[in-house]
C-alpha cells in the first residue's frame, strides 16, 4: 500500500506492515536503545503474541473472526490418524491462523466482562492512519476511534493503578498516546482524548480505564520529539550505540544501594 495521508479501514496487518513509514514502536524502542531498534528481529508468532491478536479480533471484530482464524481440531497427533487429520486441517487453512479452542474461550470470557466498551457500528476499528509528523511519514493502527477519542485495548498482568502506571513507564504507552492524538490533529480529525482499556489476562479478568493528564500527554510528546531526533541522528551517522551511550560509564556512590 502506498503512503498517502488519511484514515483507512479494512487494511490487513500484512499490508500495514509493508507501508514505508515510522511507527510509534520505532520511537518507543529507539529512545531506550538505538542498537536494539536497529538490530531487532522480526516478531515471531509466539503463543502469547497470537493470543493478543486473537483477543483484539474477538473484542473488535468478532463477526469476521473466522476470516482470519481457524479453531484447531482436538486430535491426538501422536497417532497416525491424528496426524493425518491435523495435516488435513492445516491444508484447509488458506492463510488463516490456527488457534486453540481454549484460547478462543478465554478471549470470549474476557470480552464478556468488558462488553460495555465494545465499539459500536459507527466506530472505526483496527483502522490504519497515515500522517506526517514533524515532516516525516508515520503510520498508526488505532484499535478503535469513536469520532471523538482514540481507544486502545491492553491486556496485562496487573490492571490496578499501580500496576498499569508501571506498564506505561515500561512500554512508553504515554508516547504512543501522544503520537496518536497528533495523528488526529494532522489529519483534521477530532481527538479529544486517548483512553486505555486495561484488562488482566488472568481470571476473573478485572479491568480499568485510564487516560493521561494534559501534562503527562505533553511529556509523551516531548519524549517523541527526543526519540525522533535520536533516530534521525543515528541514521544520518550510521551509528546505533547500545542505550545511546559512548565510552565507559561511571557508577557513582550515590547510585549504590
N, C-alpha and C positions, 0 to 999 in steps of 0.2 A: 504494500500500500504506500502510495506517495504521500510525503508530508505536505499537508495543506491545513492551515489553522481551521479549527471547527470542532464540533462535538458529533461523534458518530456512534450509532447503535449497530449491533449485530456484527461487530468485528471480532473474529476469533482471536484467541490468545496468540496463536501462531502468527497470524497476520500482524498483530500488535507488536510482537517481538521483533519483526523484521523492519519496522519503521525506524529510520535513522534519526534519532533524537535522544536527548538526555532524559533521564527519569529521576524521580525523587530518590530512588535507590542509589543512583550514582552519587548524588550529593551526600546522602547519609552514610555511605560507605567511605568515600574519599576523605571526608572530614575527620574520620577516625584513623584511616590508614591508606594513603595513596597506593602503597605497594600491594595491599590486599585488593584494592579496586582494580588495579592493572592486571593482576595475575589470578584473579578468582576463576574457578572452573564453572562451567555451565551447571545449573541446578539439576540434580539427579531426582528421578521420580521415586523418592522415598515414601514409605507408608504414611509418615507424618505430613509430607507435602501433598500427597494425594487426598488425605483426609481433609486437609484445609481447603483444597479445591472443591471437594465434594460438599463440604459444609456451606461454602459460598453458593454453589449451584443449587443446593437444596433450599437455602434461605431465599435466594434472589430469583431463581428461575426454575422452580420445581416442575413447571409444566413442560419444560424442554430437557429435563434431566436425562431421559433415555436417548436423546440425540447424541449425547456426549459420553455416556457411561453405560456399562452393561454389568449386571449382577453375576458374579461367578457362581457356577453350579456347585452344589455340595457333593463332591465326588471324592473317592479315595484314590489319589494319584499314585499311590504305591502299587496299585493293581493295574493289570493290563487294560481292563475295561475302563477303569477310572482315567487312566492316561489318555485313552482314545477319546472318551467323552470330553475331556478338558481340551484336547487338541482340536476337536470339532468346534468347541466354544470359541477358542482363540481364532480359528479361521473365519468365524462369523462376525467378528468384531467390527470390521470395516472402518478402522481408525478410532473406534471408541475405546475408552479406558476401562479395564476390568476393575470392579470394586467388590469387596466382600460384603455380604449381606449384613453382617454385624456393624460394619462401618456406616452403611446407609441407615440402619436402625437407630444408632446413636445420634447421627446427624438430624434425623427426623424428630427425635426426642428433644434435642436442643431447640430446634425450630419451634416446637410447640410451646416451649417456655417463653419465647420472645415473640410470639405471633402478633402481638400488638404493634410491633415495629416493622412487620413485613411490608415492603414497598407496595404502594397502590398501583393500579393500572396506569395512572398518569405519570408516575415517577419513571425516570430513566435509570435502568440498571445495567451494571457492567458496561458502562459507556466509555468509549475512548475519546480523550480530549487532547487535541494537538494545538499547541500555542507557542508563542515566542515569549521568553523571559530573559530580560537583560540582553535582548537582541540575539538570543541563541534558541534553536529549536528544542522544544521539550514535549514530552508526551506523558499522559497520566491515564489511569484507568479507575474511574470512580466506581465504588461499589454501588451506590445509588445517589441520585440527585433529585430532590423533591421540588425543584424550581426555586427554592429559597436557600436551602442548606445542602451541604455535601455530607454524606454519611459513610462511615467505614465500619465494617464488622471485624472485630478482633476476637479470635478465640485465644484464650490464655490460661495460664495455671492459676493466677490469682487476680480476680476482678475487683478486689477491695481497693479503696482509695490508695492505701499504702502500696499495695502490690502493683496497681496499674501505673502509679507515678514512677515506680521503678522500671516498668516496661517502656514508658515514654522516654525515659532517660537512656535506657539501654539500647533501644532501637531508633531513637531520634524521631519519634512519631510527631513531635512538635514541628519538625522541619517539613514533614510530609503535609501536615495540615496547612501550614503557611503557603507552601507551594501550590496546593490545590485551590486555595482561595485566590491566590494570584492568577491562577489559570482562568478562573471565572472572570476576574476583573479584566484580563487581557482580551477575552472574547466578548465582553459586554454582557455577561451573564450575571444574574443576581447571585451573590454568595455571602449571605449574612453571617453564616457560621459553619463550623466544622464539628461534627459530632462523632464520637466513638461509641459504638455499641459493643461493650466488652463482656464476653461470656466465658465462664470457666469450662474447661474441657471435661472435667470430672463431675459425675452425678453428685448432687441434684442440679447442676448447671446454673448456679447463681449468676446474676448479671448486673451491670450498672451502665449508665450512660454518662459520658464525660465530654466536656468541651474545654477549650483553653481561654484564659482571660486575655484581654487585649494586650497586656504586657507580655504574657507568655507567647502569644502569636507573633508579636514583634521580635521577640528573642529568636523564635524559629526562623523568621525571615532573615534576621541578621546572620544566623548560622548558615542559611542557604547562600547568602552573599559570600561569606567566607569560604564555603565549600566550593562554589563555582570559581572563585579566584584561584584557589588551590589547584583545582582540576585543570584549569586552563594553563596555569604556570607550569604544572608538571608536564602537560602535553607539549608545550612550547619548548621546554628544556629537555624533554625526553628523560626526565628523572622522576622516579616514583619511589621515594625513600620510605622505608617502613616507619609508620607513625609520624611521617614528615619531620624526622629528626636527622641531625647531621653531627657526626662526631661522637665522642664519649660523653655520656650523660652522668652527672654527679648526683649521688644520693646524699642529701643533707641530713644532719642530725634531726632536724625538725620533721623529716619525712618518716622517721622510725617510730615504732610504737610497740 
